Structure formats: structure tokens, C-alpha cells
Amino acid sequence: RNLAAQVASTAQTAEVLNDVGSVLADQGDLAGARSKYEESLAMQREVHGDRPHPDIAGSLHMIGIVLEKQGDLAGARSKFQAMLKMYQQLPGDNHAETQRARAAVERLETAAAPGEATALHRLKVPVRA
């Protein structure tokens, strides 16, 4: 197979793994969902490398949601922060996805210990009209 076909196949497999993760999450199998989301993320990084990409940001978001539901707020914040940074590089600060990412970070900021909130404040970018 040629390289383009391999990349397309890997991207499709990553999408299927993400979908399976969503089904598992809906069924309450958070550990299974997290595993599938992480597999999907790894494959997306194979396809897109270190470049920001909406699929990678989406996987970071899904992993963050699972971690939050599992009570790992620090882990969830880390994923949401990475997602926010990626969306700030992609569509920009005022895009709906960037706003959703910022809201996720801010939601967890309220659960952060007093000393932890400082690092989260550095991620905030003022919303422009």
C-alpha cells in the first residue's frame, strides 16, 4: 500500500476508535472509553504529527471529560489546557471550539486548589467582540 492509503486507513481507524469510546462512555464504561480515546489520540498523532489538528483537540477533549468523570481533575485540566492551546492556534480565540475549550478549563479552575489556579489564569485570552 502506498503512504497516502496507510495514512487514510490510520485516520479512519482513529475515528472508529473514537466512536467506540463514545459508545463505551454512554454505557458507563469510563475505563474502556478512556482506553479507546487514548488509542485514537495516538493514531491521530501518527497521522498529524505535532501539528495542531481539530481531531487531536477533539480527542483531548473526550479524554478530559472521562478523566473529569473519574475524579481526576488534574488530569482533566491538563487535557483541557492542551485542547485550548491547540484551538487557539487553529481557528483562533473567538471561534466556538476555542470558547468551548476555555469554558472547560474555567469550569475545572473552580475545582482547583488555590495554588493551582495561577497556572490556569495564564491560559485565558480575553474574548474579543
C-alpha positions as protocol buffer text, in pm:
chain_id: "A"
residue {
  index: 1
  type: ARG
  ca { x: 0 y: 0 z: 0 }
}
residue {
  index: 2
  type: ASN
  ca { x: 112 y: 349 z: -62 }
}
residue {
  index: 3
  type: LEU
  ca { x: 169 y: 603 z: 212 }
}
residue {
  index: 4
  type: ALA
  ca { x: -150 y: 801 z: 140 }
}
residue {
  index: 5
  type: ALA
  ca { x: -361 y: 489 z: 176 }
}
residue {
  index: 6
  type: GLN
  ca { x: -189 y: 399 z: 504 }
}
residue {
  index: 7
  type: VAL
  ca { x: -247 y: 749 z: 642 }
}
residue {
  index: 8
  type: ALA
  ca { x: -614 y: 738 z: 537 }
}
residue {
  index: 9
  type: SER
  ca { x: -656 y: 396 z: 694 }
}
residue {
  index: 10
  type: THR
  ca { x: -495 y: 511 z: 1020 }
}
residue {
  index: 11
  type: ALA
  ca { x: -717 y: 820 z: 1027 }
}
residue {
  index: 12
  type: GLN
  ca { x: -1028 y: 607 z: 970 }
}
residue {
  index: 13
  type: THR
  ca { x: -926 y: 362 z: 1241 }
}
residue {
  index: 14
  type: ALA
  ca { x: -872 y: 654 z: 1480 }
}
residue {
  index: 15
  type: GLU
  ca { x: -1222 y: 778 z: 1402 }
}
residue {
  index: 16
  type: VAL
  ca { x: -1374 y: 435 z: 1466 }
}
residue {
  index: 17
  type: LEU
  ca { x: -1184 y: 404 z: 1796 }
}
residue {
  index: 18
  type: ASN
  ca { x: -1319 y: 744 z: 1898 }
}
residue {
  index: 19
  type: ASP
  ca { x: -1674 y: 631 z: 1813 }
}
residue {
  index: 20
  type: VAL
  ca { x: -1627 y: 310 z: 2015 }
}
residue {
  index: 21
  type: GLY
  ca { x: -1502 y: 522 z: 2304 }
}
residue {
  index: 22
  type: SER
  ca { x: -1818 y: 732 z: 2287 }
}
residue {
  index: 23
  type: VAL
  ca { x: -2038 y: 420 z: 2295 }
}
residue {
  index: 24
  type: LEU
  ca { x: -1847 y: 283 z: 2593 }
}
residue {
  index: 25
  type: ALA
  ca { x: -1875 y: 617 z: 2773 }
}
residue {
  index: 26
  type: ASP
  ca { x: -2250 y: 624 z: 2707 }
}
residue {
  index: 27
  type: GLN
  ca { x: -2271 y: 273 z: 2858 }
}
residue {
  index: 28
  type: GLY
  ca { x: -2084 y: 389 z: 3167 }
}
residue {
  index: 29
  type: ASP
  ca { x: -1758 y: 206 z: 3089 }
}
residue {
  index: 30
  type: LEU
  ca { x: -1529 y: 502 z: 3152 }
}
residue {
  index: 31
  type: ALA
  ca { x: -1210 y: 295 z: 3170 }
}
residue {
  index: 32
  type: GLY
  ca { x: -1290 y: 133 z: 2836 }
}
residue {
  index: 33
  type: ALA
  ca { x: -1383 y: 467 z: 2683 }
}
residue {
  index: 34
  type: ARG
  ca { x: -1061 y: 627 z: 2801 }
}
residue {
  index: 35
  type: SER
  ca { x: -859 y: 342 z: 2654 }
}
residue {
  index: 36
  type: LYS
  ca { x: -1025 y: 381 z: 2312 }
}
residue {
  index: 37
  type: TYR
  ca { x: -992 y: 760 z: 2318 }
}
residue {
  index: 38
  type: GLU
  ca { x: -622 y: 730 z: 2402 }
}
residue {
  index: 39
  type: GLU
  ca { x: -570 y: 477 z: 2122 }
}
residue {
  index: 40
  type: SER
  ca { x: -748 y: 715 z: 1885 }
}
residue {
  index: 41
  type: LEU
  ca { x: -533 y: 1006 z: 2002 }
}
residue {
  index: 42
  type: ALA
  ca { x: -213 y: 808 z: 1947 }
}
residue {
  index: 43
  type: MET
  ca { x: -320 y: 722 z: 1591 }
}
residue {
  index: 44
  type: GLN
  ca { x: -418 y: 1082 z: 1520 }
}
residue {
  index: 45
  type: ARG
  ca { x: -75 y: 1192 z: 1633 }
}
residue {
  index: 46
  type: GLU
  ca { x: 75 y: 936 z: 1393 }
}
residue {
  index: 47
  type: VAL
  ca { x: -123 y: 1096 z: 1112 }
}
residue {
  index: 48
  type: HIS
  ca { x: -84 y: 1464 z: 1204 }
}
residue {
  index: 49
  type: GLY
  ca { x: 242 y: 1465 z: 1397 }
}
residue {
  index: 50
  type: ASP
  ca { x: 299 y: 1760 z: 1631 }
}
residue {
  index: 51
  type: ARG
  ca { x: 85 y: 1995 z: 1422 }
}
residue {
  index: 52
  type: PRO
  ca { x: -235 y: 2125 z: 1581 }
}
residue {
  index: 53
  type: HIS
  ca { x: -539 y: 1948 z: 1437 }
}
residue {
  index: 54
  type: PRO
  ca { x: -910 y: 1954 z: 1527 }
}
residue {
  index: 55
  type: ASP
  ca { x: -921 y: 1573 z: 1557 }
}
residue {
  index: 56
  type: ILE
  ca { x: -639 y: 1576 z: 1813 }
}
residue {
  index: 57
  type: ALA
  ca { x: -807 y: 1857 z: 2005 }
}
residue {
  index: 58
  type: GLY
  ca { x: -1134 y: 1663 z: 1999 }
}
residue {
  index: 59
  type: SER
  ca { x: -968 y: 1353 z: 2141 }
}
residue {
  index: 60
  type: LEU
  ca { x: -804 y: 1560 z: 2414 }
}
residue {
  index: 61
  type: HIS
  ca { x: -1149 y: 1692 z: 2498 }
}
residue {
  index: 62
  type: MET
  ca { x: -1304 y: 1344 z: 2519 }
}
residue {
  index: 63
  type: ILE
  ca { x: -1021 y: 1213 z: 2738 }
}
residue {
  index: 64
  type: GLY
  ca { x: -1058 y: 1519 z: 2958 }
}
residue {
  index: 65
  type: ILE
  ca { x: -1430 y: 1454 z: 3002 }
}
residue {
  index: 66
  type: VAL
  ca { x: -1365 y: 1093 z: 3103 }
}
residue {
  index: 67
  type: LEU
  ca { x: -1090 y: 1193 z: 3345 }
}
residue {
  index: 68
  type: GLU
  ca { x: -1321 y: 1453 z: 3499 }
}
residue {
  index: 69
  type: LYS
  ca { x: -1597 y: 1192 z: 3542 }
}
residue {
  index: 70
  type: GLN
  ca { x: -1341 y: 958 z: 3700 }
}
residue {
  index: 71
  type: GLY
  ca { x: -1249 y: 1230 z: 3950 }
}
residue {
  index: 72
  type: ASP
  ca { x: -903 y: 1301 z: 3808 }
}
residue {
  index: 73
  type: LEU
  ca { x: -944 y: 1677 z: 3791 }
}
residue {
  index: 74
  type: ALA
  ca { x: -572 y: 1746 z: 3746 }
}
residue {
  index: 75
  type: GLY
  ca { x: -557 y: 1505 z: 3453 }
}
residue {
  index: 76
  type: ALA
  ca { x: -874 y: 1653 z: 3303 }
}
residue {
  index: 77
  type: ARG
  ca { x: -737 y: 2008 z: 3337 }
}
residue {
  index: 78
  type: SER
  ca { x: -419 y: 1902 z: 3163 }
}
residue {
  index: 79
  type: LYS
  ca { x: -613 y: 1764 z: 2865 }
}
residue {
  index: 80
  type: PHE
  ca { x: -844 y: 2065 z: 2851 }
}
residue {
  index: 81
  type: GLN
  ca { x: -546 y: 2304 z: 2866 }
}
residue {
  index: 82
  type: ALA
  ca { x: -378 y: 2121 z: 2577 }
}
residue {
  index: 83
  type: MET
  ca { x: -706 y: 2133 z: 2384 }
}
residue {
  index: 84
  type: LEU
  ca { x: -740 y: 2508 z: 2449 }
}
residue {
  index: 85
  type: LYS
  ca { x: -385 y: 2580 z: 2332 }
}
residue {
  index: 86
  type: MET
  ca { x: -449 y: 2380 z: 2016 }
}
residue {
  index: 87
  type: TYR
  ca { x: -776 y: 2556 z: 1936 }
}
residue {
  index: 88
  type: GLN
  ca { x: -614 y: 2894 z: 1996 }
}
residue {
  index: 89
  type: GLN
  ca { x: -366 y: 2801 z: 1721 }
}
residue {
  index: 90
  type: LEU
  ca { x: -630 y: 2664 z: 1483 }
}
residue {
  index: 91
  type: PRO
  ca { x: -946 y: 2872 z: 1443 }
}
residue {
  index: 92
  type: GLY
  ca { x: -846 y: 3149 z: 1683 }
}
residue {
  index: 93
  type: ASP
  ca { x: -966 y: 3293 z: 2010 }
}
residue {
  index: 94
  type: ASN
  ca { x: -1322 y: 3379 z: 1911 }
}
residue {
  index: 95
  type: HIS
  ca { x: -1416 y: 3051 z: 1745 }
}
residue {
  index: 96
  type: ALA
  ca { x: -1687 y: 2840 z: 1911 }
}
residue {
  index: 97
  type: GLU
  ca { x: -1448 y: 2548 z: 1969 }
}
residue {
  index: 98
  type: THR
  ca { x: -1197 y: 2776 z: 2139 }
}
residue {
  index: 99
  type: GLN
  ca { x: -1471 y: 2916 z: 2360 }
}
residue {
  index: 100
  type: ARG
  ca { x: -1584 y: 2562 z: 2449 }
}
residue {
  index: 101
  type: ALA
  ca { x: -1227 y: 2468 z: 2538 }
}
residue {
  index: 102
  type: ARG
  ca { x: -1187 y: 2782 z: 2750 }
}
residue {
  index: 103
  type: ALA
  ca { x: -1516 y: 2704 z: 2931 }
}
residue {
  index: 104
  type: ALA
  ca { x: -1391 y: 2352 z: 3012 }
}
residue {
  index: 105
  type: VAL
  ca { x: -1069 y: 2490 z: 3159 }
}
residue {
  index: 106
  type: GLU
  ca { x: -1256 y: 2754 z: 3356 }
}
residue {
  index: 107
  type: ARG
  ca { x: -1508 y: 2500 z: 3488 }
}
residue {
  index: 108
  type: LEU
  ca { x: -1225 y: 2295 z: 3633 }
}
residue {
  index: 109
  type: GLU
  ca { x: -1048 y: 2606 z: 3754 }
}
residue {
  index: 110
  type: THR
  ca { x: -1323 y: 2647 z: 4012 }
}
residue {
  index: 111
  type: ALA
  ca { x: -1236 y: 2300 z: 4142 }
}
residue {
  index: 112
  type: ALA
  ca { x: -861 y: 2375 z: 4152 }
}
residue {
  index: 113
  type: ALA
  ca { x: -676 y: 2418 z: 4476 }
}
residue {
  index: 114
  type: PRO
  ca { x: -592 y: 2786 z: 4543 }
}
residue {
  index: 115
  type: GLY
  ca { x: -227 y: 2746 z: 4437 }
}
residue {
  index: 116
  type: GLU
  ca { x: -319 y: 2563 z: 4117 }
}
residue {
  index: 117
  type: ALA
  ca { x: -543 y: 2834 z: 3976 }
}
residue {
  index: 118
  type: THR
  ca { x: -248 y: 3061 z: 3892 }
}
residue {
  index: 119
  type: ALA
  ca { x: -129 y: 2841 z: 3605 }
}
residue {
  index: 120
  type: LEU
  ca { x: -479 y: 2827 z: 3460 }
}
residue {
  index: 121
  type: HIS
  ca { x: -515 y: 3206 z: 3460 }
}
residue {
  index: 122
  type: ARG
  ca { x: -217 y: 3229 z: 3224 }
}
residue {
  index: 123
  type: LEU
  ca { x: -416 y: 3036 z: 2960 }
}
residue {
  index: 124
  type: LYS
  ca { x: -703 y: 3282 z: 2950 }
}
residue {
  index: 125
  type: VAL
  ca { x: -725 y: 3501 z: 2646 }
}
residue {
  index: 126
  type: PRO
  ca { x: -973 y: 3789 z: 2659 }
}
residue {
  index: 127
  type: VAL
  ca { x: -1279 y: 3735 z: 2443 }
}
residue {
  index: 128
  type: ARG
  ca { x: -1298 y: 3998 z: 2172 }
}
residue {
  index: 129
  type: ALA
  ca { x: -1630 y: 4115 z: 2035 }
}
